[in-house]
Amino acid sequence: MGLRLGPPRWKTRPGAGTLARVGIERRRTEPSRLLNLAFDAIFAIDANSHVITYWNAGAEGMYGYSREEAVGQVSGVLLKTRKSTGQDDAYEQVTREGRWDGRLVQTRHDGAELYVDAKWVLDPESGIILEVNREVTDQIRLAERFELLVSSVRDYAIFLLDPEGRVASWNEGARRIKGYEEDEIVGQNYAVFYSPEAQADGIPALNLAIATETGALEYEGWRVRKDGTQFWATVVITALRDPSGRLTGFAKVTRDMTARQLERQRLEELERSKSTFLNLVAHELRSPLTVLRGYISLFRDADQKALYELAQKSLPALEARTVEMGRLVDQMVEVARLEEGTMDLRAERFDMTSAVERSIEAMKALDSSSSHPIRIEAFPEELNVVGDADRLHTMVSNLLSNAIKYSPEGGDITIAFSREAGFGRVTVSDHGVGIPPEDQARLFSPFSRVARKDLRYVAGTGMGLYLSRELARRQGGDVALLYSSPGGSAFAVTLPLA
């Protein structure tokens, strides 16, 4: 006999009662069959005893317990169910209101924990609670790792704002950069990070409006820490929306870029200073060149008899102008070597007093005016130091030149020597116009000059003090302003004693 396929053949035609009973049985088993097709864990428990009365195939796959192992067990005990607010609250709510939903932590047959999003519904007629649980362990673990990542980032302030701009989360980077603890700032409007002027202008609200309109806003600007200090920040504000497009808040990422901004400003200021410096150098060179061209023209037009007399009169001025140009060129070369890191400095023992006296003699050749007599206070012994004597000449010449230029009414320039805690010191004092306190901080900046309307006639490139201090410090010494007032100023050069 062959195997018959297809529907069974009735020996007798079934009656109407038989067909009805078959239909009823099929309708009874149909829901159970369909529930077994679900991916979610679906099971029923008695509302009073919490005993499991039904267990679908999805529950078997999720928890690892067969139907036979699960039915008849107390669900909370079998699955070790817990939630942050306590499981009893969930049973109370589903019993009182007929439904409950939330997140649970449960345990599989193999002991592994899993997270589920649970929905419970009570059938009041049967007293049965139907539970539908969907596993979200992977999503929770991923969220936890991401939250750990965000919270541990130290170089970026990463936090969330609600739609009104109130802080909703706070990471370690935000605490470090802005200075607020989480419990101090959560719930406050993020406008506290802006200056009072920016708040008055409505900038915080405007930034959120732009981010809402465009999706994201990226900008830079000064922001305010908890202690009131400011820092330069790069900021990205991103609007967050749910699948329906409704605005749910903003993500804000801030980085402290103060050091880079200050360096950028320093370089910009240096570039501006260099441009000013080049103009000053051109002017400073043009002046002695004009004198040289004038004397050359006189020599060209003079007859043989007048040449000797002209030479006697002009040679001191020509020599002074030549020395002046040479000193300017030397300064430019020295500054270039400083910036390139190619400067060589000798470390030799020499007498500071003798070296300074030579510098004074050279300076007198440039300024023969008796309105600036240079007076040297005697020092009873040699003042032996270690350094580069030629560079000391450069430093002292710069200080003497400034003392002469900024003493338009004349007056003595005093040179004094001393020993100071392991250093030899030479002090240059004048009776000049002085330096305003607000300008003293930038005296030693490269290519910087004190701008005064009453001293526009004073020549200079702004290199002298900067170069002098750098030369001294690279020899282990220093150049410093000791005092300054409308009645005069005093600068000191120090080098290590031998």
C-alpha positions, 0 to 999 in steps of 0.5 A: 500500500502506498503512503496517502498524502493530502487530507484524510478521507472520512468513512462517513460524512461528519455531521453538523455537531462534529464540525462545530466541535472541531471549530471550537477546538481550533479557536481554542488552540489558535491563540496559543499557536499564534502567541508561540510565534511571537519573538517576545516573551509572553506568559501569564501569572495568577494575580494572587499567587504570582504563579506562572500559568502560561509560558510561550515559545518566546519565553523559552528562548529568552529565559532558557526555561522550558514550559514544563519548568516554568509553569507552576513556578512563582515568576519573581522567584524563578526569574529573580525579577527586580527593578529600581523602584521595587517589584512590589510597586509594579504588582500594586499598580497593575492590580490597582490600575489594570496595567503597568509598563517599565524596565526590569532586570531578570535572570536567565536559566544560565544565571546571566542577567538581562534587561527587559521592557515589560508591559503587564495587563490584568484581566479582572474576570480571570484574575490573570496578569499577562506579561509581555517582555522584550529584551533590551540588554544589548541596547542597555549595555551599549547605552551604559558604555556610551554613558561611561565614555561620555562621563569619563571624557575630561577634555570635552564638556559633553552634556544635554539640555532640555528644550528650554535650555536647562542642563539635563546631564553633566560629564567629568569634562564639564565639571573640570572645564566649567567648575560646577558639580553635577548637583549644582548645575543640573536644572539651571539654564545654560545661559549661566555660562555666558557673560552678563553682556551676552545674556543681556543681548539674548545670545543664549536663546538666539543660539538655541533658536539657530540650532533648532532651525538649522539642526546644529550650530558651531561657534567660538567665543569667551565663556564664564566658569563658576568662579567668574573667570573666562575661557575661550571655547569651541562649541557645538550645539545639536538639536535632538528630535524624536522619530516624529520630529518633535524637539526633545532637547539639545546636545552640547559639546564644549572644549576649552581652547584658551591656550590656543586662542592666546597663542593665536592672539600672540602670533597675530600681535607679533605679526602686527608688531613686526609690520610696525617694526619694519616701518620703524627700521626703514625710518631709522635707516633712512635718517642716517642715510639721508645725513650720509647722502647730504655729506657726500653731496657736499664733498662732491661739490666742494673744491680742493681747498674746502675739502680738508675743512669739510672733512674735519667738521663732518667726520665725527657726524659721519662716524656717529651715523655709521655707528648708529646704523651698525648698531641698528643692523646688529640688533636686527641680526641678534633678534633674528638669531634669537628667534631662529635659536642660532645665537652663540654666547660666550661664557667668559670671566671678565670685569663688569666695570671695565666692560661698561666703561668701554660701552660708555665711551662708545656712547659718548661718540654718538651723543656729544651733547653736554646736556646728558653727562654720564656719571659713574659711581666708583666701585672699590674693586673688580666686579668679575662676572661670567658671560659674554662681554660683547653682549653686555656692551649691547645691553648697556648701550641700549639702556644708555640710548634709551636714557638719553632719548627719553630725557629731553630736558637733559640731566645726569645719567648715573651708572652704579655697580653692586653685588646682589646675591651672587650676581654682579649688577650695573644700574642705569638711572636717568632724569627722564619722562618716566614710563606710565604704569599701564605701559610697564608690563609690555616694555620687554615685548618684542617690537613694542614701543610705548606710544606717547604723543609728546614723544613721537620725535623719539627714534627707535624700533622697539627691539632694544629692551626685548633683545637686552633681556633675552641676552641677559637671561640666556647668560643666567642674568636678567634686565629689569625695570627697578623704578619709573616715575615722571622724574626718571627711571632706573634699569639694571643688568645682572650677570652671575658672579665669577 
